């Protein structure tokens, strides 16, 4: 590479990296400015616990608050609830539903708002409640038709429950029922009743959010008007939640919950771990804690201890218990996005020259076209440019990092052989640094509220894992050939790649080659299915225990595939290169590329605080190198043992 080309690449790469570091600074400030976390209970579960513990509901709520709870969630009452509890009396006769009882006016308002086709009026004499059970002096209201078929319709919040919650000092989280809210009038009533009940945050009850697809913008406007935050429960999809979140410009509160069914099968420690990780690593700001009803005789103490452990751990990690807030915006403007795109272009040109060493007459037109794209696309379509720039970085930098490891290194003097270990450590660290630069560029490009709260997701994660590994497998195999080595000594690298490819193509395919390809494909497929927050294949029990142990030991757990496979294989592969073992080094380097793909993937998890991602990268590197040293030590012991066995065989043959 000529000096002018090298200087140009370095300049645009430094410009892009500086922009990425600036965005990282802003993002860290945004993520650290929201330390308030809510610990929320379910009101009906608190009632159930009070009954099982022999306490009043008031006393039970007070004890749970003292243990660490800050909020309590109350679901909207349904018409069926009112009928079962006899809080209203419904009589149907002569085609008319008459409703009697205290507070019926509020329930009538709810029904009229959500069922606009009903015609209200005075009850006829024939539709009154039976005199044998109820006082004939009761007055009521009536609808034409049988309203009792809408037993699941929400009709507001239980006044007694609201009174108890207010007395306890816990904040209310309203849970409106979205069913039958098909009009603006119904949406307005549902949210207004939540606001009037004293809620500042709503978590919709059921499998969908409030309002049909056409009315979700209206729902967002009413939430804003009434000062209500939308609580979005992760890993529990609700129909329309992402559309509503986008209409709110990403201003939502991320929540985490363990369902009541899961809690029956889950240990309190496992639930504790889930909530702590959700807050520290996924920007969750409301923990919807389900109470414990199994495995103990003293339910009151068990639940107080469970809540207390969660609340204490959150405070020990620097969080404050209180009202959850939305994260401030930290989006990268178009001008900064252009600079980031220039940095990615620098990585592409560096990779191109490292692999192919193109002449100036080809290099500069490619660089000019890249400059035009890097400026035009972010300026004209920043929303499209963000994922494209991120994907380009994901495909370029892991390949660049591994390809910068030379195909061979000069033999060292016997007196300096111990330096090879330090050399390998340095090359491993440099490889991780190059990939981390690409990861920072990717994270900076995706810095936007929609990505930070996981309303929008980087869709190129699977592609960014598959293509770099496939490309590196090809590059490393070609570089290991004698044809590549001979040609690269006197000709441009693109010709050396061509010569190496020709040698590989002329090889006779053997059965073990096919077996190796099948094994590699199966391993890659397994890795892809294990990736993401909701993988197709979950972690084993042993792996979950190992992760929990690493979380406790290091606070931020490194990725297991990095520290136990990727980095050790990379380190040993580099050591083999330093010992002139090219043929055996390239398969290990190919496996070691997993560490770089995984490292880059860490930065793609935008809902994880950037500080956590950076610490995870550092932990993965130093622990991976230590494990790699163990691998190399085992390899040397194996070599020594094998040499000893061969020496004994020679001695036996000599006798």
C-alpha positions in Angstrom: 0.0 0.0 0.0 1.4 3.4 -1.0 1.8 6.2 1.5 -0.9 8.4 0.0 -3.4 5.6 0.2 -2.4 4.7 3.7 -2.7 8.3 4.9 -6.1 8.7 3.2 -7.4 5.5 4.9 -6.0 6.6 8.3 -7.5 10.1 8.0 -11.1 9.0 7.3 -10.9 6.2 9.8 -9.7 8.5 12.5 -12.5 11.0 11.6 -15.1 8.3 11.9 -13.7 6.9 15.1 -13.7 10.4 16.7 -17.4 10.8 15.7 -18.1 7.4 17.2 -16.3 8.2 20.5 -18.3 11.5 20.7 -21.6 9.6 20.2 -20.5 7.0 22.8 -19.9 9.8 25.3 -23.4 11.2 24.7 -25.0 7.8 24.9 -23.3 7.0 28.2 -24.5 10.3 29.6 -28.1 9.5 28.5 -28.0 6.0 29.8 -26.6 7.0 33.2 -29.1 9.8 33.7 -32.0 7.5 34.4 -31.3 5.5 37.6 -34.8 5.3 39.0 -36.3 1.7 39.0 -39.7 0.6 40.1 -40.4 -2.6 42.0 -44.0 -3.4 41.2 -46.4 -5.9 42.7 -49.7 -7.2 41.5 -52.7 -6.1 43.7 -54.7 -9.3 43.3 -51.6 -11.3 44.3 -51.2 -9.1 47.4 -54.8 -9.8 48.3 -54.2 -13.5 47.9 -51.1 -13.3 50.0 -52.9 -11.4 52.8 -55.6 -14.1 52.9 -53.0 -16.9 53.1 -51.0 -15.1 55.7 -54.0 -14.2 57.9 -53.4 -10.4 57.6 -55.5 -7.5 56.4 -54.8 -6.3 52.9 -53.8 -2.9 54.3 -51.2 -4.5 56.6 -49.9 -6.8 53.8 -49.4 -3.9 51.4 -47.6 -1.9 54.1 -45.2 -4.9 54.8 -44.5 -5.4 51.1 -43.8 -1.7 50.7 -41.4 -1.8 53.7 -39.7 -4.8 52.0 -38.9 -2.8 48.9 -42.0 -2.5 46.7 -42.6 1.0 45.2 -45.6 0.3 42.9 -48.6 -1.9 42.7 -50.4 -2.9 39.5 -54.2 -2.9 39.5 -56.1 -4.4 36.6 -59.3 -2.8 35.4 -62.4 -4.5 36.8 -64.6 -6.3 34.3 -68.4 -6.5 34.2 -68.0 -10.2 35.1 -66.0 -9.3 38.3 -68.8 -6.9 39.3 -71.5 -9.6 38.8 -69.5 -12.2 40.7 -69.0 -9.9 43.7 -72.6 -8.6 43.7 -71.3 -5.1 43.6 -73.9 -4.4 41.0 -77.2 -6.2 40.4 -78.2 -7.0 36.8 -81.6 -8.1 35.8 -82.5 -9.1 32.3 -86.1 -9.3 31.2 -88.3 -8.2 28.3 -85.3 -7.3 26.2 -83.8 -4.9 28.7 -80.8 -5.1 31.0 -81.3 -3.2 34.3 -78.3 -2.3 36.4 -78.7 -1.6 40.1 -76.2 -0.8 42.8 -73.9 1.8 44.3 -71.5 3.4 41.8 -73.6 2.1 38.8 -73.2 5.6 37.2 -69.5 5.0 36.6 -70.1 1.6 35.2 -72.9 2.9 33.0 -70.5 5.5 31.6 -67.9 2.9 30.9 -70.4 0.7 29.0 -71.7 3.6 27.0 -68.2 4.7 26.1 -67.2 1.2 24.9 -70.5 0.0 23.5 -71.9 3.0 21.7 -74.7 1.0 20.1 -76.4 0.5 23.5 -79.4 2.7 24.2 -79.8 3.8 27.8 -83.0 4.5 29.6 -85.0 4.0 32.7 -85.7 0.4 33.7 -89.2 -0.9 33.3 -91.1 -2.2 36.3 -90.8 -5.7 35.0 -87.0 -5.5 34.8 -86.4 -4.6 38.5 -84.5 -7.0 40.8 -86.5 -9.8 42.5 -88.2 -8.5 45.6 -87.3 -11.6 47.5 -83.6 -10.8 47.5 -83.3 -7.1 47.1 -85.1 -4.0 48.4 -87.6 -2.8 45.9 -86.6 0.8 46.7 -83.3 0.3 44.7 -83.1 2.6 41.7 -81.2 1.7 38.5 -80.4 2.3 34.9 -81.1 0.1 31.9 -79.9 -0.8 28.4 -81.8 -2.3 25.6 -80.4 -5.8 25.0 -78.5 -8.3 27.1 -75.3 -6.5 28.3 -74.1 -9.5 30.3 -72.6 -11.1 27.1 -69.8 -8.5 27.5 -68.5 -10.0 30.8 -64.8 -9.3 29.8 -65.3 -5.6 29.2 -63.4 -3.2 31.4 -65.6 -0.9 33.5 -63.0 1.0 35.6 -61.0 0.4 38.8 -62.2 -1.0 42.1 -62.7 2.0 44.5 -61.8 -0.1 47.5 -58.6 -1.3 46.0 -57.7 2.3 45.0 -58.3 3.4 48.6 -56.1 0.7 50.0 -53.3 1.5 47.5 -53.4 5.2 48.3 -53.3 4.4 52.0 -50.3 2.2 51.6 -48.2 4.9 49.9 -47.5 2.6 46.9 -47.8 4.2 43.5 -50.4 2.9 41.1 -49.7 1.2 37.8 -53.0 1.0 35.9 -53.7 -2.1 33.7 -56.5 -1.1 31.3 -58.3 -3.8 29.4 -58.1 -3.1 25.6 -61.0 -5.4 24.6 -63.9 -3.6 23.0 -62.1 -0.3 22.8 -62.8 0.2 19.1 -63.5 3.9 19.1 -61.8 7.2 20.1 -64.5 7.6 22.8 -63.6 4.2 24.3 -59.9 4.9 24.2 -60.3 8.3 25.8 -62.5 6.9 28.6 -60.1 4.0 29.3 -57.0 6.3 29.6 -58.9 9.0 31.4 -60.1 6.6 34.0 -56.5 5.4 34.6 -55.4 9.0 35.0 -58.3 9.7 37.4 -57.4 6.6 39.4 -54.0 8.2 40.1 -51.8 6.2 37.7 -48.7 7.7 36.0 -47.9 4.5 34.0 -50.1 2.0 32.2 -49.3 -1.6 31.3 -52.1 -3.0 29.1 -53.8 -6.1 30.3 -53.9 -9.0 27.8 -52.3 -9.8 24.4 -52.7 -6.4 22.7 -52.5 -2.7 23.4 -55.3 -0.2 23.5 -56.8 0.7 20.1 -57.0 -0.9 16.7 -54.2 -0.3 14.2 -55.9 2.8 12.8 -56.3 4.3 16.3 -52.9 3.7 17.8 -51.8 7.2 16.9 -54.8 8.5 18.8 -53.9 6.3 21.7 -50.4 7.8 21.7 -51.8 11.3 21.7 -54.1 10.6 24.6 -51.3 9.0 26.6 -49.2 12.1 26.1 -52.2 14.4 26.9 -52.9 12.6 30.2 -49.2 12.4 31.2 -49.2 8.6 31.2 -46.2 6.5 30.4 -46.5 3.3 28.3 -45.0 0.3 30.1 -43.7 -2.1 27.5 -43.0 -5.6 28.9 -40.0 -7.2 27.2 -40.3 -10.8 25.9 -44.1 -10.7 26.2 -45.4 -9.5 22.8 -48.6 -7.5 22.7 -50.3 -6.8 19.4 -49.6 -3.3 18.3 -47.0 -2.5 20.9 -44.2 -1.5 18.5 -46.6 0.7 16.4 -47.7 2.4 19.6 -44.1 2.8 20.7 -43.1 4.4 17.4 -46.0 6.8 17.6 -44.7 7.8 21.0 -41.2 8.4 19.4 -39.7 5.7 21.6 -40.7 7.4 24.9 -41.7 4.2 26.7 -40.7 2.5 30.0 -39.2 -0.9 29.5 -40.6 -3.5 32.0 -39.7 -7.1 32.9 -42.0 -9.7 34.4 -41.9 -13.3 35.4 -45.4 -14.7 34.7 -47.3 -16.3 37.6 -47.1 -19.7 35.8 -43.3 -19.4 35.4 -43.0 -18.4 39.1 -44.5 -21.6 40.2 -41.7 -23.5 38.5 -38.9 -21.0 39.1 -36.6 -20.6 42.2 -36.6 -17.2 43.8 -32.8 -17.0 43.0 -33.4 -17.5 39.3 -36.1 -14.8 39.4 -33.8 -12.5 41.2 -31.1 -13.0 38.6 -33.5 -12.3 35.8 -34.7 -9.0 37.3 -31.1 -7.8 38.1 -29.8 -8.6 34.6 -32.9 -7.0 33.0 -32.2 -3.7 34.8 -28.4 -3.6 34.6 -28.1 -4.9 31.0 -31.3 -4.2 29.2 -32.5 -0.8 30.4 -35.5 -2.2 32.2 -36.9 0.4 34.6 -39.9 -1.5 36.1 -39.6 -4.9 37.6 -43.1 -6.5 37.7 -42.4 -9.0 40.5 -44.8 -11.9 41.0 -45.2 -13.2 44.5 -44.2 -16.6 45.8 -46.9 -19.1 46.6 -45.1 -22.4 46.6 -42.2 -24.1 48.4 -42.5 -22.5 51.9 -44.8 -22.4 54.9 -44.1 -18.8 55.8 -45.3 -17.0 52.6 -45.1 -13.6 54.2 -41.4 -13.8 55.2 -40.5 -15.5 51.9 -42.0 -12.7 49.8 -40.6 -10.0 52.0 -37.1 -11.6 51.6 -37.6 -11.9 47.8 -38.6 -8.3 47.4 -35.9 -7.1 49.8 -33.2 -9.0 47.9 -34.2 -7.4 44.6 -34.5 -3.9 46.0 -31.2 -4.2 47.9 -29.3 -5.5 44.9 -30.6 -2.7 42.7 -29.5 -0.1 45.2 -26.1 -1.7 45.5 -25.6 -1.5 41.8 -26.2 2.3 41.9 -30.0 2.5 41.2 -32.6 4.3 43.2 -36.1 2.9 43.9 -38.9 5.2 42.7 -40.9 6.3 39.7 -39.4 5.0 36.5 -38.6 7.6 33.8 -38.1 7.5 30.1 -34.6 7.8 28.7 -33.6 11.1 27.1 -32.9 11.1 23.4 -29.3 10.7 22.2 -29.7 10.3 18.4 -26.8 10.8 16.0 -27.6 13.6 13.7 -27.1 13.2 9.9 -23.8 15.2 9.9 -22.3 12.9 12.5 -23.7 9.9 10.7 -21.8 11.0 7.6 -18.5 11.0 9.6 -19.3 7.6 10.9 -19.9 6.3 7.4 -16.5 7.7 6.4 -14.9 5.6 9.2 -16.6 2.5 7.8 -15.3 3.4 4.3 -11.8 3.6 5.8 -12.2 0.1 7.1 -13.4 -1.2 3.7 -10.5 0.4 1.9 -8.0 -1.0 4.4 -9.5 -4.5 4.0 -9.4 -4.2 0.3 -5.7 -3.2 0.2 -4.8 -5.8 2.8 -6.4 -8.6 0.8 -5.9 -7.5 -2.8 -3.4 -4.6 -2.9 -5.1 -2.9 -5.8 -3.1 -0.4 -8.0 -3.8 3.4 -7.6 -5.8 3.5 -10.9 -8.4 1.2 -9.3 -8.1 2.3 -5.7 -8.9 6.0 -6.1 -12.1 5.5 -8.2 -13.4 3.1 -5.6 -12.5 5.5 -2.8 -14.2 8.4 -4.7 -17.4 6.3 -5.2 -17.3 5.3 -1.5 -17.0 9.0 -0.5 -20.0 9.9 -2.5 -22.1 7.2 -1.0 -20.9 7.9 2.5 -22.0 11.5 2.2 -25.2 11.2 0.1 -27.0 8.3 1.8 -26.9 9.6 5.4 -27.7 13.1 4.2 -30.7 12.1 2.1 -32.0 9.1 4.1 -30.6 8.9 7.6 -33.2 6.3 8.8 -32.1 3.9 6.0 -28.4 4.8 6.4 -28.2 3.8 10.1 -28.7 0.0 9.5 -26.8 0.0 6.3 -23.7 1.6 7.9 -24.0 -0.8 10.8 -24.2 -3.8 8.5 -21.3 -2.6 6.5 -19.2 -2.3 9.6 -20.3 -5.7 10.8 -19.2 -7.3 7.5 -15.9 -5.5 7.2 -14.2 -5.1 10.6 -14.2 -8.8 11.9 -12.8 -9.9 8.5 -10.2 -7.0 8.6 -9.1 -7.9 12.2 -8.4 -11.5 11.4 -6.9 -10.8 7.9 -4.4 -8.4 9.5 -2.8 -11.5 11.1 0.0 -12.3 8.6 0.0 -15.7 6.8 3.4 -16.4 8.2 6.0 -14.8 10.5 9.8 -15.0 10.4 11.6 -17.6 12.5 13.0 -16.2 15.8 16.4 -16.7 17.2 16.4 -19.5 19.7 17.3 -17.2 22.6 14.1 -15.1 21.9 11.6 -17.9 21.7 9.9 -16.8 25.0 8.9 -13.6 23.3 6.5 -15.5 21.0 4.0 -15.7 23.8 4.0 -11.9 24.3 3.9 -11.5 20.5 0.8 -13.7 20.4 -0.8 -11.8 23.2 -0.2 -8.5 21.4 -1.6 -9.8 18.1 -4.7 -11.2 19.9 -5.2 -7.8 21.6 -4.7 -5.9 18.3 -7.2 -8.2 16.6 -9.8 -7.4 19.2 -9.0 -3.7 19.1 -9.7 -3.5 15.3 -13.0 -5.3 15.7 -13.9 -3.1 18.6 -13.3 0.0 16.4 -15.9 -1.4 14.0 -18.2 -2.2 16.9 -18.0 1.4 18.1 -18.8 2.7 14.6 -21.8 0.4 14.4 -23.1 1.4 17.8 -22.7 5.1 17.0 -24.6 4.7 13.7 -27.5 3.0 15.5 -27.5 5.5 18.4 -31.2 6.5 18.3 -34.0 6.2 20.9 -35.8 3.6 18.8 -32.7 1.3 18.8 -31.7 2.1 22.4 -35.1 1.0 23.8 -35.3 -1.9 21.3 -38.3 -0.6 19.5 -36.2 -0.9 16.3 -33.7 -3.8 16.1 -30.6 -4.3 14.0 -31.9 -6.8 11.5 -28.5 -7.8 10.1 -27.3 -9.7 13.2 -27.6 -13.2 11.7 -26.0 -12.0 8.4 -23.2 -10.3 10.3 -22.5 -13.6 12.0 -22.6 -15.9 9.0 -20.9 -13.9 6.2 -17.7 -12.9 8.0 -17.1 -16.5 9.2 -17.6 -17.9 5.7 -15.4 -15.2 4.2 -12.6 -15.8 6.7 -12.8 -19.6 6.3 -12.1 -19.0 2.5 -9.4 -16.4 3.1 -7.5 -18.3 5.7 -7.7 -21.6 3.7 -6.3 -19.8 0.6 -3.5 -18.1 2.5 -2.4 -21.4 3.9 -1.5 -22.7 0.5 2.1 -22.8 -0.9 0.9 -21.2 -4.1 -0.3 -18.1 -2.2 3.0 -17.9 -0.3 5.2 -18.2 -3.4 3.1 -15.7 -5.4 2.7 -13.1 -2.6 6.5 -12.9 -2.4 6.8 -11.3 -5.8 3.3 -10.3 -7.1 0.3 -8.3 -5.9 -1.9 -10.1 -3.3 -4.9 -10.4 -5.5 -2.8 -12.6 -7.8 -1.6 -14.6 -4.8 -5.3 -15.1 -3.7 -6.0 -16.3 -7.3 -3.1 -18.7 -7.2 -4.1 -20.1 -3.7 -7.7 -20.6 -4.9 -6.5 -22.5 -7.8 -4.5 -24.8 -5.6 -7.5 -25.4 -3.4 -9.7 -26.1 -6.4 -7.3 -28.7 -7.6 -7.3 -30.7 -4.3 -8.9 -34.0 -4.2 -11.9 -34.0 -1.9 -11.6 -36.7 0.8 -14.2 -38.1 3.2 -12.7 -36.3 6.2 -13.1 -33.0 4.2 -16.8 -33.6 3.8 -17.1 -34.6 7.5 -15.3 -31.4 8.5 -17.6 -29.3 6.4 -20.7 -30.9 7.8 -19.4 -30.4 11.3 -18.6 -26.8 10.7 -22.0 -26.1 9.1 -23.7 -27.8 12.1 -21.7 -25.7 14.6 -22.4 -22.5 12.7 -26.2 -23.3 12.6 -26.1 -24.0 16.3 -24.4 -20.7 17.0 -27.0 -18.8 14.9 -29.9 -20.5 16.7 -28.3 -19.6 20.1 -27.9 -16.0 19.2 -30.2 -13.2 20.3 -32.3 -12.6 23.4 -34.9 -15.1 22.4 -32.8 -17.9 20.8 -34.4 -21.0 19.3 -32.2 -23.2 21.5 -31.9 -22.1 25.1 -29.0 -22.5 27.5 -28.5 -25.8 29.4 -28.9 -25.9 33.2 -25.1 -26.2 33.6 -24.5 -23.2 31.4 -27.1 -21.1 33.3 -25.2 -21.9 36.5 -21.9 -21.0 34.9 -23.3 -17.7 33.7 -24.7 -16.9 37.2 -21.3 -17.6 38.7 -19.6 -15.4 36.2 -22.1 -12.6 36.8 -21.4 -12.7 40.6 -17.7 -12.9 40.1 -17.2 -10.3 37.4 -20.5 -8.2 37.7 -20.5 -8.1 33.8 -20.3 -11.6 32.4 -18.2 -12.2 29.2 -19.6 -14.3 26.4 -18.9 -18.0 27.0 -18.2 -18.7 23.4 -15.5 -16.1 23.4 -13.6 -17.1 26.6 -13.8 -20.9 26.2 -13.6 -21.3 22.4 -13.0 -18.2 20.3 -10.1 -16.4 21.9 -8.2 -19.6 23.0 -8.4 -20.9 19.4 -7.3 -17.6 18.1 -4.3 -17.4 20.5 -3.2 -21.0 19.8 -3.6 -20.4 16.0 -1.3 -17.3 16.2 1.2 -19.3 18.3 1.3 -22.0 15.6 1.9 -19.3 12.9 4.8 -18.0 15.0 6.1 -21.6 15.1 5.8 -21.8 11.2 2.9 -24.2 11.4 0.7 -22.6 8.8 -1.2 -25.7 7.7 -2.5 -26.4 11.2 -2.9 -22.8 12.2 -5.6 -21.7 9.7 -8.4 -24.0 11.0 -7.8 -22.7 14.5 -7.8 -19.1 13.3 -11.1 -19.8 11.5 -12.5 -21.0 14.8 -10.9 -18.1 16.6 -12.9 -15.7 14.2 -15.9 -16.6 16.3 -14.5 -14.4 19.1 -14.4 -11.4 16.7 -17.9 -12.0 15.4 -19.2 -12.3 19.0 -17.2 -9.2 20.1 -18.8 -7.2 17.3 -22.3 -8.6 18.1 -21.9 -7.3 21.7 -22.0 -3.7 20.3 -25.2 -4.6 18.3 -27.2 -5.0 21.5 -28.2 -1.4 21.6 -30.6 -1.9 24.6 -27.5 -2.9 26.7 -25.8 0.1 28.3 -22.6 0.9 26.3 -20.5 0.8 29.5 -21.6 -2.8 30.1 -20.7 -3.7 26.5 -17.3 -2.2 26.8 -16.6 -4.1 30.1 -17.9 -7.3 28.6 -15.4 -6.9 25.7 -12.5 -6.3 28.0 -13.4 -9.3 30.2 -13.8 -11.5 27.2 -10.3 -10.6 25.9 -8.2 -11.1 29.0 -10.0 -14.2 30.2 -9.9 -15.6 26.7 -6.1 -15.0 26.5 -5.6 -16.7 29.9 -7.6 -19.8 28.7 -5.6 -19.7 25.5 -2.4 -19.9 27.5 -3.9 -23.0 29.2 -4.7 -24.5 25.8 -1.1 -23.8 24.6 0.3 -25.3 27.8 -1.8 -28.4 27.3 -0.6 -28.6 23.7 3.0 -28.3 24.7 2.6 -31.0 27.4 1.0 -33.2 24.7 3.9 -32.6 22.3 6.4 -33.5 25.1 4.5 -36.7 26.0 4.3 -37.7 22.3 8.0 -37.1 21.8 8.7 -39.2 24.9 6.6 -42.0 23.6 8.3 -42.0 20.2 11.7 -41.9 21.9 10.8 -45.0 23.9 9.6 -46.8 20.8 12.9 -45.9 19.0 14.9 -47.2 22.0 12.8 -50.4 22.0 13.4 -50.8 18.2 17.1 -50.3 18.8 17.3 -53.1 21.3 
